[in-house]
């Protein structure tokens, strides 16, 4: 019995979603330059032509992956956290618990961290100035928490953006461990917080 028009559309949407999810992981592990469509299609287990049915080019696929890998949900949560009547240390604790839990439980979150960090580093090379390495809103909001903590006397002295960079650099390292290794010990909340606390 032939498939209905609706079922054919469902199959197309499922395939597109599969390509996007598996490509996100692949790009996170290999970067844009290190990704060839032929290798990606083998990794997914589909023909190279199938990818081109859904995306005209590697660049178009990558742009779509970047769109779904944004931090929109995380940024909303961080904005809310900034406005809670908590000490900076309390805010940092909530952020650290959430981030480490997601890293441990969700490979796609680890891939988003890796991919966004790679993208930020590539942009830094292109625009080569001290300020451009901190174009991430995630870093900027984290720096605000650190700045609050510096005023309260609980956070380390120095540039709040640089401290945010240290914090997210450790998160990035563990995102890579999550993606590339099968056996690793996840960092604890206290260990992550040590990057910015006094």
One Martini backbone bead per residue (centre of mass of N, CA, C, O) as a GRO file, in nm:
protein
  198
    1UNK     BB    1   0.094   0.037   0.025
    2UNK     BB    2   0.085   0.354  -0.014
    3UNK     BB    3   0.186   0.645   0.090
    4UNK     BB    4   0.101   0.915   0.230
    5UNK     BB    5   0.149   1.247   0.219
    6UNK     BB    6   0.192   1.277   0.525
    7UNK     BB    7   0.403   1.051   0.562
    8UNK     BB    8   0.614   1.169   0.369
    9UNK     BB    9   0.654   1.429   0.533
   10UNK     BB   10   0.748   1.293   0.795
   11UNK     BB   11   0.998   1.159   0.674
   12UNK     BB   12   1.138   1.418   0.586
   13UNK     BB   13   1.151   1.548   0.870
   14UNK     BB   14   1.311   1.320   1.005
   15UNK     BB   15   1.560   1.336   0.820
   16UNK     BB   16   1.633   1.630   0.873
   17UNK     BB   17   1.667   1.597   1.178
   18UNK     BB   18   1.890   1.384   1.167
   19UNK     BB   19   2.095   1.549   1.011
   20UNK     BB   20   2.118   1.781   1.216
   21UNK     BB   21   2.200   1.626   1.471
   22UNK     BB   22   2.449   1.471   1.350
   23UNK     BB   23   2.591   1.729   1.244
   24UNK     BB   24   2.636   1.873   1.506
   25UNK     BB   25   2.827   1.660   1.620
   26UNK     BB   26   3.031   1.659   1.386
   27UNK     BB   27   3.109   1.962   1.388
   28UNK     BB   28   3.197   1.966   1.688
   29UNK     BB   29   3.435   1.756   1.635
   30UNK     BB   30   3.553   1.891   1.333
   31UNK     BB   31   3.445   2.124   1.217
   32UNK     BB   32   3.421   2.288   0.927
   33UNK     BB   33   3.694   2.219   0.782
   34UNK     BB   34   3.674   1.898   0.888
   35UNK     BB   35   3.421   1.883   0.691
   36UNK     BB   36   3.283   1.630   0.491
   37UNK     BB   37   3.016   1.515   0.328
   38UNK     BB   38   3.114   1.226   0.287
   39UNK     BB   39   3.175   1.173   0.591
   40UNK     BB   40   2.905   1.254   0.707
   41UNK     BB   41   2.727   1.045   0.558
   42UNK     BB   42   2.866   0.800   0.683
   43UNK     BB   43   2.804   0.871   0.979
   44UNK     BB   44   2.488   0.865   0.933
   45UNK     BB   45   2.402   0.649   0.691
   46UNK     BB   46   2.408   0.806   0.412
   47UNK     BB   47   2.381   0.958   0.131
   48UNK     BB   48   2.511   1.236  -0.006
   49UNK     BB   49   2.253   1.318  -0.169
   50UNK     BB   50   2.059   1.348   0.072
   51UNK     BB   51   2.171   1.610   0.180
   52UNK     BB   52   2.113   1.772  -0.096
   53UNK     BB   53   1.803   1.760  -0.069
   54UNK     BB   54   1.809   1.960   0.200
   55UNK     BB   55   2.100   2.083   0.112
   56UNK     BB   56   2.301   2.270  -0.102
   57UNK     BB   57   2.526   2.297   0.133
   58UNK     BB   58   2.748   2.313   0.380
   59UNK     BB   59   2.682   2.604   0.459
   60UNK     BB   60   2.377   2.568   0.498
   61UNK     BB   61   2.394   2.351   0.713
   62UNK     BB   62   2.562   2.515   0.916
   63UNK     BB   63   2.361   2.749   0.955
   64UNK     BB   64   2.138   2.567   1.070
   65UNK     BB   65   2.300   2.464   1.309
   66UNK     BB   66   2.352   2.740   1.441
   67UNK     BB   67   2.056   2.801   1.489
   68UNK     BB   68   2.005   2.541   1.682
   69UNK     BB   69   2.281   2.614   1.866
   70UNK     BB   70   2.176   2.816   2.030
   71UNK     BB   71   2.129   3.007   2.354
   72UNK     BB   72   1.839   3.100   2.412
   73UNK     BB   73   1.752   2.938   2.664
   74UNK     BB   74   2.002   3.001   2.839
   75UNK     BB   75   1.968   3.312   2.832
   76UNK     BB   76   1.697   3.327   2.971
   77UNK     BB   77   1.793   3.195   3.236
   78UNK     BB   78   2.021   3.401   3.294
   79UNK     BB   79   1.845   3.654   3.310
   80UNK     BB   80   1.676   3.556   3.546
   81UNK     BB   81   1.910   3.510   3.741
   82UNK     BB   82   2.007   3.809   3.757
   83UNK     BB   83   1.712   3.898   3.899
   84UNK     BB   84   1.760   3.757   4.144
   85UNK     BB   85   1.761   3.762   4.508
   86UNK     BB   86   2.089   3.699   4.490
   87UNK     BB   87   2.378   3.608   4.522
   88UNK     BB   88   2.640   3.550   4.326
   89UNK     BB   89   2.702   3.273   4.446
   90UNK     BB   90   2.413   3.160   4.400
   91UNK     BB   91   2.409   3.200   4.094
   92UNK     BB   92   2.659   3.030   4.029
   93UNK     BB   93   2.550   2.767   4.142
   94UNK     BB   94   2.310   2.736   3.950
   95UNK     BB   95   2.468   2.744   3.689
   96UNK     BB   96   2.662   2.506   3.744
   97UNK     BB   97   2.452   2.285   3.788
   98UNK     BB   98   2.314   2.309   3.513
   99UNK     BB   99   2.555   2.271   3.323
  100UNK     BB  100   2.660   1.996   3.435
  101UNK     BB  101   2.401   1.839   3.394
  102UNK     BB  102   2.379   1.879   3.088
  103UNK     BB  103   2.651   1.757   3.012
  104UNK     BB  104   2.587   1.470   3.129
  105UNK     BB  105   2.288   1.426   2.978
  106UNK     BB  106   2.368   1.609   2.700
  107UNK     BB  107   2.520   1.588   2.403
  108UNK     BB  108   2.400   1.839   2.258
  109UNK     BB  109   2.506   2.046   2.459
  110UNK     BB  110   2.803   1.985   2.414
  111UNK     BB  111   2.794   2.058   2.113
  112UNK     BB  112   2.710   2.352   2.149
  113UNK     BB  113   2.954   2.442   2.306
  114UNK     BB  114   3.168   2.362   2.099
  115UNK     BB  115   3.059   2.515   1.850
  116UNK     BB  116   3.043   2.804   1.973
  117UNK     BB  117   3.341   2.822   2.049
  118UNK     BB  118   3.459   2.785   1.771
  119UNK     BB  119   3.316   3.026   1.644
  120UNK     BB  120   3.437   3.242   1.832
  121UNK     BB  121   3.734   3.184   1.759
  122UNK     BB  122   3.708   3.242   1.456
  123UNK     BB  123   3.614   3.536   1.489
  124UNK     BB  124   3.866   3.637   1.635
  125UNK     BB  125   4.060   3.592   1.398
  126UNK     BB  126   3.914   3.780   1.192
  127UNK     BB  127   3.907   4.053   1.400
  128UNK     BB  128   4.155   4.104   1.582
  129UNK     BB  129   4.061   4.167   1.897
  130UNK     BB  130   4.011   4.188   2.226
  131UNK     BB  131   3.689   4.208   2.217
  132UNK     BB  132   3.596   3.964   2.018
  133UNK     BB  133   3.626   3.717   2.226
  134UNK     BB  134   3.338   3.855   2.366
  135UNK     BB  135   3.054   3.797   2.188
  136UNK     BB  136   2.918   3.642   2.406
  137UNK     BB  137   2.639   3.648   2.601
  138UNK     BB  138   2.715   3.437   2.806
  139UNK     BB  139   2.965   3.587   2.907
  140UNK     BB  140   2.831   3.856   2.981
  141UNK     BB  141   2.640   3.743   3.203
  142UNK     BB  142   2.859   3.614   3.372
  143UNK     BB  143   3.013   3.881   3.425
  144UNK     BB  144   2.786   4.008   3.594
  145UNK     BB  145   2.803   3.810   3.826
  146UNK     BB  146   3.099   3.864   3.887
  147UNK     BB  147   3.070   4.166   3.942
  148UNK     BB  148   2.887   4.129   4.184
  149UNK     BB  149   3.094   3.955   4.344
  150UNK     BB  150   3.312   4.173   4.365
  151UNK     BB  151   3.137   4.368   4.535
  152UNK     BB  152   3.091   4.134   4.763
  153UNK     BB  153   3.377   3.960   4.785
  154UNK     BB  154   3.362   3.653   4.623
  155UNK     BB  155   3.533   3.734   4.381
  156UNK     BB  156   3.767   3.763   4.177
  157UNK     BB  157   3.994   3.956   4.060
  158UNK     BB  158   3.934   4.137   3.770
  159UNK     BB  159   3.830   4.053   3.478
  160UNK     BB  160   3.515   3.944   3.415
  161UNK     BB  161   3.561   3.835   3.126
  162UNK     BB  162   3.804   3.655   3.186
  163UNK     BB  163   3.660   3.482   3.398
  164UNK     BB  164   3.441   3.382   3.205
  165UNK     BB  165   3.643   3.242   3.020
  166UNK     BB  166   3.741   3.035   3.224
  167UNK     BB  167   3.475   2.905   3.288
  168UNK     BB  168   3.397   2.826   2.984
  169UNK     BB  169   3.659   2.671   2.930
  170UNK     BB  170   3.593   2.436   3.118
  171UNK     BB  171   3.330   2.357   2.985
  172UNK     BB  172   3.455   2.296   2.709
  173UNK     BB  173   3.641   2.070   2.799
  174UNK     BB  174   3.398   1.884   2.897
  175UNK     BB  175   3.258   1.872   2.627
  176UNK     BB  176   3.487   1.726   2.481
  177UNK     BB  177   3.494   1.481   2.663
  178UNK     BB  178   3.201   1.396   2.604
  179UNK     BB  179   3.255   1.359   2.286
  180UNK     BB  180   3.559   1.192   2.285
  181UNK     BB  181   3.492   1.021   2.544
  182UNK     BB  182   3.406   0.742   2.757
  183UNK     BB  183   3.620   0.810   2.994
  184UNK     BB  184   3.522   1.031   3.260
  185UNK     BB  185   3.545   1.287   3.497
  186UNK     BB  186   3.335   1.490   3.633
  187UNK     BB  187   3.307   1.784   3.729
  188UNK     BB  188   3.255   1.990   3.990
  189UNK     BB  189   3.109   2.262   4.112
  190UNK     BB  190   3.347   2.362   4.285
  191UNK     BB  191   3.559   2.347   4.059
  192UNK     BB  192   3.424   2.551   3.868
  193UNK     BB  193   3.406   2.792   4.074
  194UNK     BB  194   3.720   2.831   4.117
  195UNK     BB  195   3.763   3.021   3.862
  196UNK     BB  196   3.605   3.284   4.036
  197UNK     BB  197   3.664   3.249   4.320
  198UNK     BB  198   3.831   3.342   4.619
   0.00000   0.00000   0.00000
